[in-house]
């Protein structure tokens, strides 16, 4: 199946055209900065930093974080297609994808809690301990994804 | 430039950077974490300064700035070490020079922000629209930093002259 994927026209365009690979890599860097940057800043706020920015207002930047995530899901699929058989056996890559998958689920859980309880957190001055714990796990997963992602080029 | 390359290649710092097989990937990881902190904090500050995300209290956005500086500091140090480790490759690369030019533009723009906006921003109406100058500085910031990001990522693919 992965051999077939590598032989498709799209995969060959990414892998062999002059601009296919750099274009997708450029998009992947932009999406990384937006998604990781925004989600981690949100998590920092949940941990109690940036006092004065209400928890309720964090919801407004959510769409921007997911836009970055979408850019990377799409560019990531293109990049994957060109070296599919290599990536499926690459341990750092599999770790990276697992961590991103978990981080995305966690992000959805955090924003659901935010939608229900942000006003209460603003009243109390900070989120519940469980939410702060989730924020720490979320930051760790994004950092882990960056570490594993960079190591795909070395291991 | 040739004498610079030779001097760096004979230096102790060059030997140190190239001395361990793991140092380079570790520096790359730090460079990626640094860019996420830099651009993540700037996206919130600059987009609010450009008039978006009005729910976010603009008078408190300056509290993200330590992360901007930390991200920049990490990338300044790791970036300098990349240059020390492989001076011939970077100095021959046009993408590298464009990137450095945009870092300079971003830096001057940040100075402009620091002098004209940062001292008064804390007194602004939390959820109001922003002045035209703030919007201009915000867009120059985002434009130059995302340019830096793209050029940096594409250095391995851009011509060497």
Boltz contact constraints between the chains, C-beta under 6 A:
constraints:
  - contact:
      token1: [A, 22]
      token2: [B, 154]
      max_distance: 6.0
  - contact:
      token1: [A, 22]
      token2: [B, 157]
      max_distance: 6.0
  - contact:
      token1: [A, 25]
      token2: [B, 153]
      max_distance: 6.0
  - contact:
      token1: [A, 26]
      token2: [B, 150]
      max_distance: 6.0
  - contact:
      token1: [A, 26]
      token2: [B, 153]
      max_distance: 6.0
  - contact:
      token1: [A, 26]
      token2: [B, 154]
      max_distance: 6.0
  - contact:
      token1: [A, 29]
      token2: [B, 149]
      max_distance: 6.0
  - contact:
      token1: [A, 29]
      token2: [B, 153]
      max_distance: 6.0
  - contact:
      token1: [A, 33]
      token2: [B, 35]
      max_distance: 6.0
  - contact:
      token1: [A, 33]
      token2: [B, 36]
      max_distance: 6.0
  - contact:
      token1: [A, 33]
      token2: [B, 39]
      max_distance: 6.0
  - contact:
      token1: [A, 33]
      token2: [B, 149]
      max_distance: 6.0
  - contact:
      token1: [A, 36]
      token2: [B, 36]
      max_distance: 6.0
  - contact:
      token1: [A, 37]
      token2: [B, 36]
      max_distance: 6.0
  - contact:
      token1: [A, 37]
      token2: [B, 39]
      max_distance: 6.0
  - contact:
      token1: [A, 37]
      token2: [B, 40]
      max_distance: 6.0
  - contact:
      token1: [A, 37]
      token2: [B, 43]
      max_distance: 6.0
  - contact:
      token1: [A, 38]
      token2: [B, 40]
      max_distance: 6.0
  - contact:
      token1: [A, 40]
      token2: [B, 40]
      max_distance: 6.0
  - contact:
      token1: [A, 41]
      token2: [B, 40]
      max_distance: 6.0
  - contact:
      token1: [A, 41]
      token2: [B, 44]
      max_distance: 6.0
  - contact:
      token1: [A, 50]
      token2: [B, 63]
      max_distance: 6.0
  - contact:
      token1: [A, 52]
      token2: [B, 57]
      max_distance: 6.0
  - contact:
      token1: [A, 52]
      token2: [B, 60]
      max_distance: 6.0
  - contact:
      token1: [A, 53]
      token2: [B, 56]
      max_distance: 6.0
  - contact:
      token1: [A, 53]
      token2: [B, 57]
      max_distance: 6.0
  - contact:
      token1: [A, 53]
      token2: [B, 60]
      max_distance: 6.0
  - contact:
      token1: [A, 57]
      token2: [B, 55]
      max_distance: 6.0
  - contact:
      token1: [A, 57]
      token2: [B, 56]
      max_distance: 6.0
  - contact:
      token1: [A, 60]
      token2: [B, 53]
      max_distance: 6.0
  - contact:
      token1: [A, 60]
      token2: [B, 55]
      max_distance: 6.0
  - contact:
      token1: [A, 146]
      token2: [B, 32]
      max_distance: 6.0
  - contact:
      token1: [A, 146]
      token2: [B, 33]
      max_distance: 6.0
  - contact:
      token1: [A, 147]
      token2: [B, 29]
      max_distance: 6.0
  - contact:
      token1: [A, 150]
      token2: [B, 28]
      max_distance: 6.0
  - contact:
      token1: [A, 150]
      token2: [B, 29]
      max_distance: 6.0
  - contact:
      token1: [A, 154]
      token2: [B, 25]
      max_distance: 6.0
